[in-house]
């Protein structure tokens, strides 16, 4: 098998919805990487949650280190989604999130890694990095990825997916 890093597709915001969903994800790669750039003109609006396969059960875990305005702390949680929530106080904001999921196309548990940064256009910034996992009640391949924002997602927002094969 040749090594591959292939663009699988993207979804973009339309300035009228709080949800971006990428569905029908190609299942022919070993690993997948999602890159999200979410923009909002509303304070705190680039915060959101991520779910896979439309699943909102308590199947998502996250263990991370966060720096929010110079305060470092650790966070560990189990929830019905991965919460990408920034403590923004200024006007508007952005989120940049990268999630790498190995072996996404097989019906197994899905440990992954993520990195995120975000802030508003004035004063508040945050970065976080750590391990995450998606362990549904019935093991399943990852077939969809959804970002649900706290405010309307602007037109320049995008989620891209890349398939990875390696020798």
N, C-alpha and C positions, 0 to 999 in steps of 0.2 A: 504494500500500500504506500503510495507516495504521500509525503508530508503535505498538508493543506491547511490554509487559513482562509476560509471562503466567506464572503459576505452572503448572508442568507436572506436579508431583507430588513425593512424598517417600517415603523409607524410614526406618524407625526401628529402633533397637536393641531386643533382647529379653532382654538379660542372660544369654544362653546361648551366644552365638556371637562369633567374632572378625571376622566378615565382614558388611558391609553392601553390597548390590548394587542399583543402580537399572538396570533393563533395559527394553527396549521404548520407548526414548526417542523422543518425538514428533519427526518430521523436517521439520516445516512452518515452522520459524523460520530466520532468518539466523544468529543467534549464540545461544550458550547460556551460562548462568552456573550453576555449582554452588556451593552453600554448605553446608559440613559443620560440625557441632558434635558432636564425639565426646567422650564422658565415660567415665572408668574410675575405679574405686575402688582400683586396684592401682598401685603406683609404676611410672611409665613407661608405664602402660597406654594412654594416649591417643596414643602414637606409632603410626604405621602407614604403609602404602604405598597408592598409588592406581594403578589400572590402568584402561585403556579397552578395551572390546570383548573382555574376557577375555584380552587379548594380553600375554604375558609375555616376548616377545623383547626384545632390546636396542634398543628403538625410542623410548625416552623420554630427553629431554635436559632439563637444568636448569642455569641460570646465575643465581645469586642472591647477595644480600647478607644475612647473618644476624647477629643480635646474640643471643648466648647468655650471659646473666648479666653483661652489660657488656663482653664481648669481641666486637668486630666482625670479621668475616672474610668473604671471598668464597668461593663454591663453584661449581665447574663439573663436571658429570658426565654420562655416558651410562650408562643402566642398563635393567633389565627392568621398571622401575616408577618412579614419582615417590616418593621416600622423604621422608616427613614425620616426622622422628625428633627428639624432644626429649630433652635430657639431664636427665632428671628424677631427683631423689633423694628427694623427699618422699612423702607418702601420697596416692595418687590423682592425677588430673589431667584436663586438658581440652585439646582442640585446636579451633581455629576456623580454617577454611580456605575461601578464596574463589578459584575458578578461572573465568576468562572465556575461552571458546573461540570465536573468530570463524569463520564459515563451516563450522560443525560438521557440517552435513547433506549436504555434498558429498564426493565421493571425492577428497580432496586431502590434502596434509600439513596438520597442525594446529598452528600456532604458537599460543601462548596466554600469558596472564599469570596470576600467582598471588600471593596474600598469605596468610600464615599466622601465627598466634600460638598459643602454648600454654604450659602450665606445670603444676606440681603445686600442691597446696593449701597448701604450706609455703614453699618457698624458691626454686625454679628457674623461670625464665621465659625465653621466647625469642620473637623475631619474625623473619620472613624474607619477602623480596619479590623477585620476579624474573621472568624469562622462562622458559617451558617449551615443549617441543614434543613432539608425538607423530607419528612418521613410520613407519607400519607398512610391511612389505615390499610389501604390495599396498594402495594407497590405498583408504580406506574411510571412510564416514560414522561419526560417533560414535553408537553405539547402546546402549552400556551403560557404567556408571561403578561401580567397586568400590573400597571402602575395606577393607583387611585390617589389622586391628589387631594389636598385640603381646600384648594381653590381652583378656578378655571386654569387649564393648561394652555399656555400661549402657542401660537402657530409655529414658532421656531423650535419648539420642543421635539425631541426625537428619541426613540428607542431603536437601537440597531442590534442585530444578532449576527454572530460569526461562528461558523462550524469549524472544528479543528480535528484533523486526522494526523497521526504521527506513526512513524515506522516502529 
